[in-house]
Amino acid sequence: MPPLSRLYIRAAFVNLLAGFTIGALLLAHKGVFIHPALWGWLPAHIELLLIGWIVQFIMGTAFWIAPRFWKAPRRGNETSAQAALLLINAGVWLVVLWSLFGGRIWMLASGRLLEVGAAIAFSLHLWQRVVPRNYQPPSA
């Protein structure tokens, strides 16, 4: 597994742990009253698990298994995939902070824009790895 895939998947598991922790608090709050403002954490729970864990795990796996340049071990220019890793995590945590602490609307908008930027950057990386079946790589 390439190092960048390991980073994606490790970051996804950090988000999974944080999302499950918030989910456990929400579930415990149903049985034992903790604090009335705890239900305001539901959007953070959803964000961490849907975008932070599932989408990021899929991106890490896609980076690993997407076609490479035929028999060559390289995966092309990884700069946009690295940028996507930073953008998706910054976006997720900005939305989580907005949700948990009732931040300004610019935090939510910026977080969503960062997530869209991550999707675009990752798509640009994968786009260069998709080639026709009869493609002949240039001889080096």
C-alpha positions as a Python dict, from the first residue, in 0.01 Angstrom:
ca = {
    (1, 'M'): (0, 0, 0),
    (2, 'P'): (148, 339, -94),
    (3, 'P'): (229, 586, 186),
    (4, 'L'): (-36, 837, 74),
    (5, 'S'): (-307, 571, 93),
    (6, 'R'): (-196, 490, 445),
    (7, 'L'): (-227, 859, 538),
    (8, 'Y'): (-578, 877, 391),
    (9, 'I'): (-689, 566, 576),
    (10, 'R'): (-529, 666, 907),
    (11, 'A'): (-696, 1008, 888),
    (12, 'A'): (-1024, 832, 807),
    (13, 'F'): (-989, 620, 1121),
    (14, 'V'): (-923, 931, 1332),
    (15, 'N'): (-1251, 1073, 1201),
    (16, 'L'): (-1422, 740, 1269),
    (17, 'L'): (-1304, 747, 1630),
    (18, 'A'): (-1418, 1107, 1677),
    (19, 'G'): (-1754, 1036, 1509),
    (20, 'F'): (-1815, 726, 1718),
    (21, 'T'): (-1727, 914, 2035),
    (22, 'I'): (-1982, 1184, 1959),
    (23, 'G'): (-2233, 916, 1857),
    (24, 'A'): (-2178, 733, 2186),
    (25, 'L'): (-2243, 1055, 2377),
    (26, 'L'): (-2563, 1112, 2180),
    (27, 'L'): (-2676, 755, 2246),
    (28, 'A'): (-2594, 778, 2615),
    (29, 'H'): (-2785, 1106, 2632),
    (30, 'K'): (-3100, 921, 2525),
    (31, 'G'): (-3082, 706, 2837),
    (32, 'V'): (-2924, 943, 3087),
    (33, 'F'): (-2964, 1317, 3061),
    (34, 'I'): (-2624, 1480, 3002),
    (35, 'H'): (-2685, 1828, 2862),
    (36, 'P'): (-2961, 1974, 2642),
    (37, 'A'): (-2711, 2126, 2396),
    (38, 'L'): (-2569, 1782, 2315),
    (39, 'W'): (-2817, 1728, 2031),
    (40, 'G'): (-2650, 2020, 1856),
    (41, 'W'): (-2354, 1785, 1802),
    (42, 'L'): (-2552, 1563, 1564),
    (43, 'P'): (-2432, 1749, 1250),
    (44, 'A'): (-2070, 1702, 1365),
    (45, 'H'): (-2135, 1330, 1415),
    (46, 'I'): (-2280, 1302, 1064),
    (47, 'E'): (-1998, 1505, 907),
    (48, 'L'): (-1723, 1303, 1072),
    (49, 'L'): (-1871, 970, 972),
    (50, 'L'): (-1998, 1046, 622),
    (51, 'I'): (-1732, 1276, 482),
    (52, 'G'): (-1446, 1230, 726),
    (53, 'W'): (-1456, 853, 742),
    (54, 'I'): (-1643, 701, 447),
    (55, 'V'): (-1541, 944, 172),
    (56, 'Q'): (-1183, 969, 291),
    (57, 'F'): (-1153, 590, 323),
    (58, 'I'): (-1283, 553, -31),
    (59, 'M'): (-1034, 811, -157),
    (60, 'G'): (-744, 629, 10),
    (61, 'T'): (-854, 298, -136),
    (62, 'A'): (-908, 451, -480),
    (63, 'F'): (-560, 600, -475),
    (64, 'W'): (-423, 256, -398),
    (65, 'I'): (-618, 47, -651),
    (66, 'A'): (-673, 286, -941),
    (67, 'P'): (-481, 186, -1252),
    (68, 'R'): (-118, 282, -1263),
    (69, 'F'): (86, 356, -1570),
    (70, 'W'): (79, -3, -1688),
    (71, 'K'): (371, -193, -1538),
    (72, 'A'): (545, 111, -1395),
    (73, 'P'): (518, 136, -1014),
    (74, 'R'): (451, 509, -1015),
    (75, 'R'): (112, 667, -976),
    (76, 'G'): (182, 988, -1163),
    (77, 'N'): (204, 1330, -1007),
    (78, 'E'): (71, 1290, -651),
    (79, 'T'): (57, 1662, -572),
    (80, 'S'): (-316, 1696, -634),
    (81, 'A'): (-390, 1382, -429),
    (82, 'Q'): (-181, 1522, -143),
    (83, 'A'): (-367, 1853, -171),
    (84, 'A'): (-698, 1664, -164),
    (85, 'L'): (-595, 1497, 163),
    (86, 'L'): (-526, 1833, 325),
    (87, 'L'): (-837, 1997, 179),
    (88, 'I'): (-1082, 1727, 286),
    (89, 'N'): (-950, 1717, 642),
    (90, 'A'): (-946, 2095, 674),
    (91, 'G'): (-1300, 2108, 535),
    (92, 'V'): (-1436, 1837, 762),
    (93, 'W'): (-1285, 1985, 1076),
    (94, 'L'): (-1398, 2337, 987),
    (95, 'V'): (-1756, 2212, 950),
    (96, 'V'): (-1724, 2014, 1275),
    (97, 'L'): (-1597, 2321, 1462),
    (98, 'W'): (-1883, 2524, 1318),
    (99, 'S'): (-2128, 2260, 1434),
    (100, 'L'): (-1987, 2210, 1783),
    (101, 'F'): (-1925, 2570, 1876),
    (102, 'G'): (-2191, 2752, 1678),
    (103, 'G'): (-1948, 2942, 1462),
    (104, 'R'): (-2019, 3186, 1186),
    (105, 'I'): (-2171, 3084, 856),
    (106, 'W'): (-1842, 3154, 678),
    (107, 'M'): (-1694, 2853, 861),
    (108, 'L'): (-1959, 2624, 715),
    (109, 'A'): (-1927, 2773, 367),
    (110, 'S'): (-1547, 2757, 376),
    (111, 'G'): (-1554, 2398, 498),
    (112, 'R'): (-1787, 2291, 220),
    (113, 'L'): (-1577, 2474, -40),
    (114, 'L'): (-1265, 2298, 89),
    (115, 'E'): (-1443, 1963, 56),
    (116, 'V'): (-1547, 2043, -300),
    (117, 'G'): (-1189, 2148, -372),
    (118, 'A'): (-1071, 1813, -236),
    (119, 'A'): (-1309, 1629, -467),
    (120, 'I'): (-1187, 1830, -766),
    (121, 'A'): (-819, 1784, -677),
    (122, 'F'): (-861, 1410, -628),
    (123, 'S'): (-1055, 1380, -953),
    (124, 'L'): (-776, 1561, -1136),
    (125, 'H'): (-527, 1312, -997),
    (126, 'L'): (-733, 1009, -1099),
    (127, 'W'): (-812, 1156, -1440),
    (128, 'Q'): (-447, 1128, -1545),
    (129, 'R'): (-445, 759, -1449),
    (130, 'V'): (-735, 657, -1671),
    (131, 'V'): (-613, 561, -2018),
    (132, 'P'): (-768, 366, -2309),
    (133, 'R'): (-712, -6, -2322),
    (134, 'N'): (-492, 13, -2632),
    (135, 'Y'): (-274, 290, -2492),
    (136, 'Q'): (99, 246, -2549),
    (137, 'P'): (307, 440, -2298),
    (138, 'P'): (590, 641, -2450),
    (139, 'S'): (921, 463, -2438),
    (140, 'A'): (1161, 607, -2187),
}
